Amino acid sequence: MDKNVFARRMKNFQASDIAAILKVTADPEIISFAGGLPAPELFPIEEMKVVTAHVLEKYGTKALQYSTTEGYAPLRGKIANRMNEKYKTRLTTENIMITTGSQQSLDLLGKMLLDEGDVVLCESPTYLGALSAFNGYSPRYVEIATDDEGMVPDSLEEALKKEKRVKAIYVIPDFQNPTGKTWSIQRRKSFIEIISRYSVVVIEDNPYGELRFQGEMLPSLKSLDKTGNVVLLGTFSKIFCPGMRIAWLCAEGELYERFAYLKQAADLHSPTLSQYEIDSYMEMYNLDAHVAKLIELYKKRRDIMMEAIQASFPSDVSYTKPEGGLFSWITLPEGVNGRDLLITAIAKKVAFVPGGAFFPRGGHENTLRLNYSNMPPEKIRRGIHLLSEAMDQYL
């Protein structure tokens, strides 16, 4: 087909070499630490049978009908209350918009904020899915120095002063994807103090915040925001059922209104039935109790992975031990290429995501991301052993 058929923006959407390599992980013999998949054995299947029957019996014609772009109001109210309780925000139903997964929020925020050549500031490294969503709008990325406490304030301030076209700052302060790191309370306060002096939208992505294994839950950036420029994203994908594709955006004023215009144009509204089902589940069952089961399981799997890494990885390989979330970040010796290591690892039937893909400007190929939420204990131990063998063979 003539390439001129396609819009120019399509040049920003290319199949990556990683995607091609990871197709082989469909092999059931592969132990995959690559995806960010929840544990399927904890999906509330029996409860959802009851919930779905209840919804269809009580709300059938409404649940199967078109609904408003903003989403089902009772569910939005429950989300606002949950955010206020967990993250010290001051949200109401009118601040919540239901979206079809957080990926839709990222895509529509990119469409709303970015012209070609506009600047997005992000952590270094940052979430690969956000880069994929924003790439269609041809921004320029500036990576902000990031350490164990979060974005480095001096680096952020320098970029805001230097760059004239900063339109958005994208961050994941809680159990960051891919590193698993969490911003300290002081970094959060410093960040808000700095951005309050600039007219720039902050996209605070928080899919993992409730999955805390230890320590206290920290206030969100949105709760500290005095300007109304922080947009907070949340999702049921990591704390409930990803296949339902129900997430939410928290915003106010013109940001909320203009996002609604784009949401309506994109899909009219998110699935009505799924919204009714989640709302009824929260009425009939205890979502906090369900999340507590996830935390217990994921903490055990994190600990098993950490113990296996400590016992078998080479001494010059470093790794993060997250306080929650789904991922650990591995740093290999300089000169080691994670993409090449992946080929060796797949031959041994174990997979991961090479870390270079999480840096918008490339480099840092001596890194990789491991997920511990999806594999059972025996496969975690076996997979880390095989990965250690792959490292020894590659090195």
Secondary structure as GFF3:
##gff-version 3
##sequence-region A 1 395
A	DSSP	three_ten_helix	3	5	.	.	.	ID=ss1
A	DSSP	three_ten_helix	8	12	.	.	.	ID=ss2
A	DSSP	alpha_helix	17	22	.	.	.	ID=ss3
A	DSSP	three_ten_helix	23	26	.	.	.	ID=ss4
A	DSSP	beta_strand	31	32	.	.	.	ID=ss5
A	DSSP	three_ten_helix	40	42	.	.	.	ID=ss6
A	DSSP	alpha_helix	45	63	.	.	.	ID=ss7
A	DSSP	alpha_helix	73	87	.	.	.	ID=ss8
A	DSSP	three_ten_helix	93	95	.	.	.	ID=ss9
A	DSSP	beta_strand	96	99	.	.	.	ID=ss10
A	DSSP	alpha_helix	101	113	.	.	.	ID=ss11
A	DSSP	beta_strand	119	123	.	.	.	ID=ss12
A	DSSP	alpha_helix	128	135	.	.	.	ID=ss13
A	DSSP	beta_strand	140	144	.	.	.	ID=ss14
A	DSSP	beta_strand	146	147	.	.	.	ID=ss15
A	DSSP	beta_strand	150	151	.	.	.	ID=ss16
A	DSSP	alpha_helix	153	162	.	.	.	ID=ss17
A	DSSP	beta_strand	166	171	.	.	.	ID=ss18
A	DSSP	alpha_helix	185	195	.	.	.	ID=ss19
A	DSSP	beta_strand	201	205	.	.	.	ID=ss20
A	DSSP	alpha_helix	221	224	.	.	.	ID=ss21
A	DSSP	beta_strand	230	235	.	.	.	ID=ss22
A	DSSP	three_ten_helix	242	244	.	.	.	ID=ss23
A	DSSP	beta_strand	247	250	.	.	.	ID=ss24
A	DSSP	alpha_helix	253	267	.	.	.	ID=ss25
A	DSSP	alpha_helix	272	284	.	.	.	ID=ss26
A	DSSP	alpha_helix	287	312	.	.	.	ID=ss27
A	DSSP	beta_strand	318	319	.	.	.	ID=ss28
A	DSSP	beta_strand	327	331	.	.	.	ID=ss29
A	DSSP	alpha_helix	338	347	.	.	.	ID=ss30
A	DSSP	beta_strand	350	351	.	.	.	ID=ss31
A	DSSP	beta_strand	353	354	.	.	.	ID=ss32
A	DSSP	three_ten_helix	355	358	.	.	.	ID=ss33
A	DSSP	beta_strand	367	371	.	.	.	ID=ss34
A	DSSP	alpha_helix	377	394	.	.	.	ID=ss35
###
